[in-house]
Amino acid sequence: MSSIINQKDKKYYVPDIIKKFKAYVDKKHNTYPTLERLYLENGWTKQTIRNIMQNETGKEINENTITYWYLKLKEKQRQGILEKLYINKSVQGLIFLAKYCHGIGINKEEETNNGITELDFKIELLKHDIQTFFTLARKENIDTAKKFIHLEGGRSGGKSEQVARYVIAKALERQGQGTILCGREVQKSIKTSVKLLLERIIKQYGLSNYFHITNEEILVKHNDVRIIFMGLKEASADNSDTLKSTDVLFLAWIEEAQSISELTLDKLIPTVARVDDYQIIFTYNRHRQTTVIYDYFFQEHLPRERQELLQHIHINYYDNKFNSPELLALAELDKATNLKKWKYIWNGEPQTEFEGALWTYEEIKDLNLNIAYDKDNYVRRIVATDPATSSKDFNNEYGITVLGITHEGYVHLIADESGHYTASEYAKKIIKTYFTYECEAIVYEENQGGDHVANTILSESKSVRLIPVRATQSKYLRALPVANLCSQGRVYFLHSFAKLENQMLLLTIQGYQGEQGESPDRLDSFVWGVYELLGLKDANSIDVYFKRAWFKTIDFDYTPKNKVVYYSYKGSKTVFIRLDYFYIREGINYTQHILIKDIKVFDTNEAGEKSKEYLDGAVSAIAFDNENIDLSSIGINQIDRIEIEKKKLIEYATYSMPYIQNSFIYIDKRIENVIIDNVCQYIPEEVKENHILETILELVYYEYEGENIK
């Protein structure tokens, strides 16, 4: 402590007293686990300082010296607040800060004289904790003057914890009744809301006496403020519209706001804005490049009036100084071993690539021609539509896209008029689009309420031509030909269509990765439009199942685990596939990958002799055959004969697709043409037999299905 003495204060510096005082403090620091416990349990009033000094030195200490060191101790306490105290925060620590560093509630007399109540004291603690969190994070605090607060970032950034404190403080200090809404787009039950988090905060700060907590809501006793919890999608529907009818709604907290729909936003903002002191707080991790919430508040040319009402705070796990060392280590491990995962889960960056997706972000950007529409460029123009799965306007959108085919045979996406409509609005919109772009037909899916869709459209105009189409495969398989045509330069967009592009990024081999209950209606209508203009049928296009781009040629050093030969007896032919295993680290695990080095087909009766040189050096072989072919001349020490369940080619292909697509299978440059000719031109409706393809798919099926078939 001597370092904080200056020349003016030297008269209070008594070396032997200070030395013993410092020793006492050091001893206490070693006894108590946190600084706040040290200060709380020892009082640390001016009288405490007097007692310590006098007891430790056996001398009477003058008042000026005690006052000086008491003030110096408080100064040191203040310096330690942001550096140490909050690392091990506790409710007692907050009380210490309020009482000893901010002078709140020091004694009952002061409380009475200043009109400070216990509730004022506890509200101040809540606010101070929020302020300290953002100060430590080097972020601005939540601005009570702003109307729209966005807290965005990755996992463990502390967003929800601080907003929960803010909500409790606003509920307690409001003068008069009102409603606070805590909502998310889809809320299956009250258990999926933030109610438990709010209850924890209430208990943590000793505020239970001020609230009445029921199974469905939280009530403030002294001002009748209600905190309610709501699924916004259902609450925005015309048949209930509970959101619109919520009384005196002055504060709304929308969690997981990356999922909020345009319809919800359109109804939420006017409802909350009916009171002067309204505020809406959005917390989210923006997994997608474009979302409704982001488009609405952060479009490129945002009106100045809206900018002035907006606050955007981006905060991540490394900003949150209350995260444990274990959590920080876990996040950093992901960063070191799986940067892609770390970026969108921990760092809050929009995800631009999904595992098994048909389109990547870069591929979609290349589709944008950025040119103006000119009807003379097209020999045909159509409207393609995919209806919402329900007539309720809070459900999925009606997909409405306009496409044209040029004189050179290129398909262009001209317009996307999709949106949330009632059945009547949908009919009017699609007819208006049809005549605006002078289209020749409307393409619609007949097995998705086909008669109803047709009748709805014809009720608005009977002069349009309707072309029904029928879905016979999954959305992914149906979109595969279109994705391949995009990669081949046959399909383009006149300009960027952000919402449609977002759906393209989310369509994967595992299914559509949108929010719960969401359907890619824009994408479906676009796919139907391409099918019609290019005369496609379901799964009837080159590269339908396996794109050449999925087969990576190896361009890095690797250590092979084993050299293996796969061979399969196909009647008069025997197929040999020579490969190496190698392993790639993904996260904390290593995953097996396969390099196909060569492929050969021999007549079965000559397979043993002809393959001898070709197979020389292989360590072992795995045979998919039901008959014992004599391969004794090959010279391979170990041959495992495997009988796997015989499946149709389409079943093998469906199973193997994600492994091939996600680069588990690499190929040698020398067999590129073999892969293209035998694998990449596989068309399920036309190709019933392909020896090389079947053997490759058996290989993948055997390797990754593993114990289920051995």
N, C-alpha and C positions, 0 to 999 in steps of 0.2 A: 504493500500500500504506500510505501514511502515515495514511489514514483509519481504519485499524484499530488505531492506537496509542492507548493510554490513558495517563493521568497516571502510573500506577504503573510503566509500562514505559518511561518517557521516558529512563531511563539507558542503554537499549540503542539509542536512536535516534541514528544517526550520519548526518546528512544526505548528505554526499558519498558515503558507502558505499552507502546505500540508493538514491540516485539512479542510480548506475552499475549496481547490481543490477537495478533496475527496467528500465533500458535494455536490459540483457542479456536479461531475460525477454521483453520486448517483441520484441526481435530474433528470438529463438527461436520465439516464437509466430507470427511471420510466415513462418518457414522451414518449420514442420511443419504439415501439413494439419489435424490434430486435436490436442486437448489431450493425449489419452492417448499419442500418438506423441511429443509433446514431453517428457512426463515419463518415459516408458519409455526413450527413446533417450539421455536425459541422466542417467539414474540417479536423481537427486534424493534421494540419501541425505544425511545430515548432512555427510558428507565432501564431497559435491558442493557444498553451500552454502558450506563453508569455502573450497574451491578457487575458486569463482566470485568470492567477495568479495575474496579475497586477490589473485587474478589481475587483477581489474578495478580494484582500488584501489592495489595494490602495497604494502599494509600488512598487518601481522599482526593478525588479528581475535581478540578474546578469546572464550573458550568460551561465556560467558553470551550474548553477542550472537549467536553462531552458533546456539546452542540456541533462543533466542527466535525468530529468523527461520525456522529450520527448522520450528518448531511453527506459526508463523503461515502458512507456506507450506502445510503439511498442512491447516490450518484452511481456507485458501482452496480447496485441492483438494476438500475435503469439500463446501464450499458449491457448487462447480462441478459436482458429480456429477449432480445432478438437473436443473440448469439448462442445461448445455452438453455435458457429456462424452458422454451417451448419445444425443445427437442424431446423432452419427457413431460409433455403437458398433462395436466390433470385438472379436475374441477377446483381442487385446492389451490393449484397454481394460478388459476384465473382469479380466484378470490384474493389471493395474495397480491396479484397485480393491481386489482381494482382498489384494494384497501390501502396497500402500503406504497404503491407507486403512482396511483391516480387519486388518492384521497377520497375514495367513495366508501361511505359507510364505516368511517373510522370509529365512531362511537354514536350512541343513541342520541346524545345531545345535539351533535352536528346534524344527524338525520332529521331531527325535529326542527331545528332552526332553519335548515335549508329546504324543508319540505320533501326530502328524499325518502321514498318508501323502499321497502324490501324489493318490490317488483321493479322499481326504477333501477335499483342496484343490479338485479339479475339480467334485466334487458341490456344494461350497459356491458355486462360480462359477455353476453352473446355477441354484441356488436364489436367489442374489443377483440374477441377471438377471431371473428371474420376478418377484421382489419389486419390483425397480426399474421394470419394465414397468407393473405395476399401481399403483405409487406415482405414476408420471408420469401415468397415466390417471385418477388420483383414484378408484380402485376398490379394494375390499378384495382381498387376495391369496387364492389358493386355500387353503381351510381344511382342513388335514389331519385335523381332528377330525370333519368332516361326512362323511356317507355318500353323499349325492347332490349332486353339483355340477352346476349348470346354467350354461353360458356361452352366452348368447344375444345375437344382434345381426346387423348387416348385414355386407356385404362389407368385407374389409380391416380388420376390427377386431382382428386378431392373436390370435384365440382358439386356432386350431390350433397356432400357433407356440409358445405358452406351454404348452399341454397336452403337446405333444411333449417339451419340456424337462422337464416334470414327470414324464412317463412314464419318460424315461431316468434321471432322478435316483432315482425309486422303484425301478426295476429294479436299479440299482447298489448302493443302500444296504440292500436287503432282506437280513435274516439268514436264510439257508436258501432252499430252492427254492420255486418258485411259478410262476404263469402270469399274464401280463398280456394281456388281449384288446383288440385294436383292431378294432372291427367297425362295419358299417353294415347297414341292412336288406337291401339288394341289392348284392352285390359280384361283378361279372362276372369279374374277374380280380384278381390281386395288384397289377396296375398301377393299379387304381382305389382302392387302399387308401392309408393314410398311411405305408406302409413307406419310400418314398423320402424323405419328410420326416424320419422318424426317422434314417435313414441320414445325411442331411445334417447333422442336429444332432450326431450322433456324430462325424462328421468335423470339424465346426466347432470342437468343444471338445477335439479331440485324444484321443478316447476309443476309437479303433479297436482298440487292444490289449486292451481289456476285453471285446470282443464277438466272437462268431463269427456272421457273417451268411450265411445260405443263401438260396436262391431263394424259400423259403416262409416263413421265420421268422427271428427275431433271438435269439441265445442269449447270456446273460451267463456268462462263463467261470468266475468265482470262486464263484458261488452257484447256478448251474444254473437261473436264472430264464429262462423262455421268453416272448418276445413273439410272439403269434400274430395272424393276420389272418383275419377270417371274415365271410362273408355270413350275417347272422343269420336271414333268412327261411328259407333252406335248412337252416341249422344247427338250427332249432327244430322241424323236421318230425319226425313220429313215426318215419318210416322211416330217419332218420339220427340225429337228436337229439344231434349232436356238441356242441352248446352245453351241454346238461344233463350230459354226461359229462366236461366239461373239468376237469382235476385242479387242485386248490389255486388256484382263480381268485380272486385277491385285489384286482385292479384291472381295471376295464373302461372303455375309452374308446369311447363311441358317437358317431361323427361323423354329420352330416346326420340328427340325431335327430328332426327334424320328420317323418321318413318312417317311424319305427319303428312296428310294429304292436302291438296289444294282446297278441297271442299271444307275440311275442318278449319283451315286457316281463314278462309273467307267468312266463316260463321263465328270463329273465336274472337277475332280482333274487334268487330263492331260490338259484340256482346260485352267485352271487357271495357271498351272505350266509352261506355255510357256514363262512367263516373270520372270525375276530374283527376283523381289521384291514381289512375289505373297503371298497371305495370304487368308485362308478360316476360317471364324468364324461360329461355330455352336451354336445355342441357343436352348435349349429344356428342357422339363420335361419328363424324361424317364418313361412313364407309364408302360412299359413292362419290363419283366426280361431280355429278349434278343431282340435286335433290330439290324438292318443292321449297323447303325452308331456305335453302341457299339461293335459289333462283329469285325468291320473293324479296329477300333482304340484301343480297349482295350482287345483284345484276350489275353489268358494266356501267350503265348510265343511271344510277340510282338518283332519284330526285333529292335535291338538297334538303328539303323539308324532312324526308324520311331519314337521311343521314344524321340530322341533328337529334333525332329521337333514339338513335341506335348506339349501343355499346357492345363491342365484341372483344371477349377475353379468351385467348387461346392458352390452355394450360395442360401440362402433361405430368407424368409421374416424377420426372426429375425436378420439376418446379415445386412439388409437394414435399415440404421439409419434414412432414410427419410420417412419411413412409418408412417402414422398417428396413434395416440393412438387407434382410433376407429377400424382401420384395424387390429392392433395387438390384440385387445380384441376379434375381430371376429375369428381370427385364433386360439387363445387360447381357445375360447369356443368350437370350433370344436375338439380341442385336448382333452378337458375334457369330451366331450359328445359323440364324434364319432372318436375314435383314428384311426380306419381303414381308414376313409375318410381323416383325417388329414395327415396321413403318405404319401399318394401318391399325394394329391392335394397341401398341404402346405409344406411338408417336402421333397418333390421330391424323395421319395422312389419308386422303381418299384412296380407296382401293381401285386400281385401274385394271387389275388382272385377277381372275378367279380360276381356281384349279379346274381344268377340264372345260373351260369356256370355249365356245365356237369362235368368238371374235376377241381380239385384244384391243386395247386402247389405241395402239399405234396403227393397227389395221383399219380401225374405224376412221381415224383421222385421214387416212389416205383415200377414203371414199368421197370426201368433200371436194366437189369441183368449184364451189364458190362462184357460180355463174347465175345470171338472171334467167327466169323462165321465158321461153319463146315457144308458143304452141306450134309454130311451123317446123320445129326441129323433130317432131314426133309423127309417126305414122299411125299410132294408136295411143289412146289415153283411157285409163280406167280408174274407177274408185274401188278399192278393196276394203272390206269391213270385217271386223271381228266383234260380235256383240258382247256386252257385259253379261256376266253369268246370272245377273238378277236385275229386276226392274227397279230395285231400291237404289236411289241415287248415291248412297254412300258406298256402294260396292265398287267393283272394278270399272274401268273406263270402257267406253265404246271406241274400238279402234277404227279410225277412218283415215286412210292414206290414199294419195293420188300418185299414180305411176304412169310413165309413158315409155314407149320403145322407139328408139331413133331409127333413122333410115339405115344406119350401119349395124343395127341389131343390139345396141346397148340399152339396158334398162336404167331409167333415172327415177329416183324418188323425188317427186315434184313438191308435194305438200303433205303435212301431217295435221289433220283437223281433229284428232282424237280428243276425248275429254269426258267428263262426267255429265251425262244428260239424262233427262227423263225419256221415256219412250217417244213421246211427242216431239221433244226437242231434238232427239236423235234423228227422227225422220226428216224434220225440217233441215237439219244441218247437212245430212247426207245428200238430200235433193239439191240444196243450194250449191254444195260442192260439185255435184255432178254437172250442173248446168254452167257454173262459173268456169270450169276447166274444159267444157265441151267434151265430156267423156262419152264413150260408146257403150259402156256397161258398168254395172255394179256387181262385184264378185263378193259372195257371202258364203259363210259356212252353214250348210243346211242341217248338219247333225248337232248344232248348238242352237236349239230353238228355231230351226230353219223356217218353218211355216209362219211362226210369229214374226220373225224378222222380215220376211218377204211381205207379209200383210201390213206390217207397220210402215214399211217404205212405200208400198203401193197406195196406202191410205193418203199419203201426201201428194203423190203423182203417179198416174198409171201409164205415163209415157216413157218410163225408163226401162231399159233392158236389164234383166237380172240373170246372173250366171251362178248357179249353186256349185259348191265344191264340198267334198266330204273328207274329213280327217280320218285316216286309218292307222296312223302311227303317232308316237309321242311328239311333243313340240320340238324336242331336240333333233330327232331323226328327220322330222319334216323340214327343219331349218337347215340341216346339213348341206343339201344341194345349193341353197342360196348362199351360205357362207363360202362354199367352194367357188361359186360363180363370182362372188365379191373378190376373192383372192386371185381369180383369173382375169380380173379387169373387165367383167361383163356387166357389173351392176355398180351404180354410183348414186350419190346424193347431190342435188343442186346446191345445197348448203347444209350447215350443221343442223341436226334435229336432236337436241340434247336429251329429251325424255326418251325418245326411241332408242338412241344410242346407249343410254343407260340400261335399258332392257336387254339390248344385245350383249352387253358385258356380263349380264347375270344369267344367261342361258348356258347351262353346263351339262355335261354328261350325267351328273347326279340329279338334274332337274333344274327348274327355275329357282334362283337364289334370292328372289325378292322378299319383301316383308310377308308376314303371315297372311295368307288369304289373297295375296296379290297375284294377278295374272298378267302376262305380257301381251295385252290386247293390241297395243300399237305394233309390236313386232309380229304378232300373228297376222294382222291385216297386211303388213308389208310383205311377208312371206307368201301369202295367198296371191298378192298382186304379181310377184315375180313368177310364180307358178303359171299364172294365166298368160302373161305376156310371152313367156318362153316355151309354153306348151309342155311343162313338166308334169309328171305324175309323182305320187309319193315315192320317195327313195328311188328315183330313176334318173340319175345324173352321174357323170364321171366323178370319181373321188367321193362318192356318196359316203362311204364308211371311213376310209382311211386316206387322209390327205398326205401328200408327199412331205409337206413341211413337218409332219409329226415324227418322221424318221430322221433323227439327227445323225449326221456323220461325225465320228469322233475326232475332236480337234485338240485333245489334251492327253498328257501322259497318264497312264493308269497301270496298276499292278494287277495282272490277271490272277484270279483265285484258282481257276482250273480251266483246262481246255477240254471241251466236251463235244461230242457228236450226237446230234439227234437224228434218228432216221425213222421213217414211217413206210410201211409196206402198203402200197395202194394198187393192189392187183398186179398188173403187169409192170408197174413202175415202183421204184423205191426212191424216196427223197432223202437226201442227206443235208443236214444243216450244221455247219461247224461254227462254234461260238466260244467266247470267253465270258466268264463272270467278272464283274468288278463292282466296287462299292463306292458310293458317294455319301458324304455326310450331309444330313438334312436335320437341322436343329441339333439335338443331342444324340440322335440315332444315326446309324449308317443303313442305307437302303441298297438292296441288291439291284444292279442293272445288268443288262445283257448286251453284248456286242456280237451281232451276227457277222461273221467274217466271210462266209462263203455259202453258196447253195448249189447243189448238183442233183440232177435227176438221171438215174440209170435204169435200164431194163432190169427187172428183178432177177432174171436168170443170169445176168452178168454183173450184178451189183457187187458181189464179193471181190471179184478180180479187178474190176475197173476202179473201184473206190480205194484200193490199197494205197496208192501213192497220194491220193487226195486226202485220205484220213491219217496219213503218217504223222506221228507226234501227238495225237490226241491221247489224253490220259484215260478217258472213260467214254462210254456211249450209253445213251438211253434210247430204247426202241419202243415205238408205238406200233405194235403189230400183234395180230392174233395168231399168226403162224410163225413157227421157228425158222427164220431164214438163216442159212449157214453163212456166217461172217467170220469164220475161223481164220481166213487168210488175211484179214485186216490187221491183225497184230495188236489189237486193243486188249489190255489185260482185264478190264472190268466192263461187262455189258449187262445193264439192268433192263429187263424186259417188263414193260409197263402196259397194263390194260386199263385204259380210262373209258369212262362212259361215252359211248358214241353219241354225238349230238349232231344236229343239223348245222350246216355251215353258218347260218344266221345266228344260232345260239352261241357258237364259238366266237363269232365276230362281236356280238353284243357284249360278251364277257370281257374280251380282250381289248376292246376299244379304249377304255380309260387308261390302261397301262401303256398302250402304244402312244396315245395322245399326250400323256404326261411324261414322255421321254424316259420310260423305263427300258425301252428297246432302242439301241443304236445300231447303225449299219456301217459296213465298210463301203467306201466309195465305189469299189469295183462291182458291187452287186446292186447299185442304184437302179439300173434298168430292169433287173429282175423284179425288184420290189414294185416299181411302177407298173410293169406289165401284169404282174400276178396279184398284187395286193391293192394298189391304188385304183385299179379299174374294177374293183369288185362291186357288182350291182346285184343286190339280193334277189330281185324279181327275175333276173336274167341268168345269173351265174349259179348253177346248181352244183357244179363240181370243179375243183381247182386244187390239184395235188399239193402244189407249193404253198398256196394260201392256207389250206387245211393243216399242213404240217406246222407252219409258223404259229397258227392259232392254237393248235394242240400244245405246242411248246409253251406259249404264254399261259394258257389255261393250267397246264401241269405245274409250272413254276410258281404261280401266284395263288392258285387254289390250294396247293400244298397238301396238307394232311387230309383234307376232305376227300381226296381221290386216290391217295397212295394205298 
